[in-house]
Amino acid sequence: MGPEHVRFAGSNGWIGQTLDGGATWDMTQWMAPDSTHPSFRASGHSGHHWHAVGIASPAWIARCPTTSMVPEWTYHNPDSAVFLDAMVWLDSQRALVFGDATEGCFTLLATQDGGAHWGRLPCDSIPNPLEGEAAFAASNGNLACHGDTMWIFTGGLTSRCLRSLDAGASWTSIDLPFTQGSSMTGVFSATFRNARQGWAMGGNWEVPQDNQSNLAATTDGGTTWEVLSEGQGPGYRSSIVHHPTEAGALVATGFEGLDVSLDGGRSWAHHSDSSHYVARFSPDGRTLWLAGATRLTRMDWPLQ
């Protein structure tokens, strides 16, 4: 999928596609085999397929060719407790979907065949959830990877980083210096430039102006984290992304606006009050796409 070919997945089964950089859009509403319209909060592209993950029970994952918008339903879970948060692709064949805990352990679904089949990873391979710990289906951002290194970010009463160095086979837990302690606090999104340099962002969804301990960076692959722009940067944001070619450039967005950093998150400029939930750069970095409750926005980079 080139820079002009963009897809999104949204609530009530709605799927959209543009082949001309947003000048025109094709829309369709997917209906699952049980006649429900899943609300999608995560999507991903691998090889010749594009995938969308439904958020809540009954859980569905679907894929379709990049040349089609007709879904193939590849995963179904009717458990009333299931809640899938995010999807990440390591390569064209391997991916992971992370979800909240059911039956006492986090949900980790893996595919080895390009999303044709999904299976749950064993509970003993991942740290047990702590009391009140969950994850947020915000911007498909609390799951990241680079090579075979993968990171999961949780929130709630506890906010942690769970890291795997072997493509999800085993995991370790890392405490984070983030605001935490209530149901809507912690990390909501993370972005990694490489296997060592990354940023995590979130805050307190219920007190969005609070800009204390809501942004941190790592230079050692997530082993240690440094809080940045304490009391100086934006408050709660649901999505943070790094520019694909400009080393210090970051964009953070949320329902309270859009902010830009050009120095790796140490200082920020508030760009607009526009309300969006998620930001993504085109592969060439020339375009920034923003998605919100009722609209998509295309912006040229650098922002004017």
C-alpha positions, 0 to 999 in steps of 0.5 A: 500500500503506497503513500496515496493508498490509505485505509481506516477501520472504525466503529460499527463495522465501517471501513474506508479506503482512498487510492488518491491520497484522500481526494475520494473515499470508498466506504463499506460496512462489514458485517461479521458472520453472527450479523454484528458490526464489530467496532474496530480499534486496531488495524494493520498491513502485512504483505498483500493483506490488510487486517482489522481487529474488533474491540469487544465481545464477540471478538472478531478479526478480519482480513482482506486483500489490499486489492479488495474490501471484502472481508475474510473472518479469521478469528472469533471469540464469544467470551463476554470478557474479551477485549482486544486492544492493539495489533502489531506486525513484525513482518508479512507473516507474524503478528501479535494482538494484545487484549485485556485479561481473561481467566486471569491472564492477558490475552495474546493472540499470534499468527505465523501465516499472515493472519490466516489463523490466530492462536492464543499464547500460553498464559505462563509466557507473560507476566500476570496482570496486577490488580486493576491493570488493563490496557487502552484501545487508544490509537492502536498504540500500546503495542510496538515492535522493532525486529523481534523486540516487542513492547506492551504498555499497560495502564490503570492502577498500574502502568508497566512495560512488558518486553519480549526479545524473542518475538513474543515467546517470553516476556519480562516486566518493567516498571514505569515512572508514569502517572498511575493509580486510577482506572484511566491513567498510564501509558496509552501509546508508544512509538519506537524508532529502533530497538533501543530508542522509543517514547511512551505517552498517556496521562490521566484521561479524566484530568487531560490538562495534567502534564505531569509524568505523562511522557517518557523516553528510553534509549536502552530498549525500554529497560530504563525510562526518563520522564520528559517535559515535566509540567511543560509539555502537552497533557493527556494524549492518546497517540504519539508517533515519530517521524520516519526520517527526521530523528527528533520529530514527534507528533502527539494528538488527542481529544485536546489537540495536536502538539509537535516536538522537534527535539525528541520530546524535550520541548513541545509546540501546541499546533492546534486544538483539533480533536483527533485520537490517532496520528500516523505518518505516511512511509515517506514522512511527507504526510500526517494522517489524523483520525477522530470521532467523525473525520480524517484529516490529511496534513502536509509535513512539515506542518504549517 
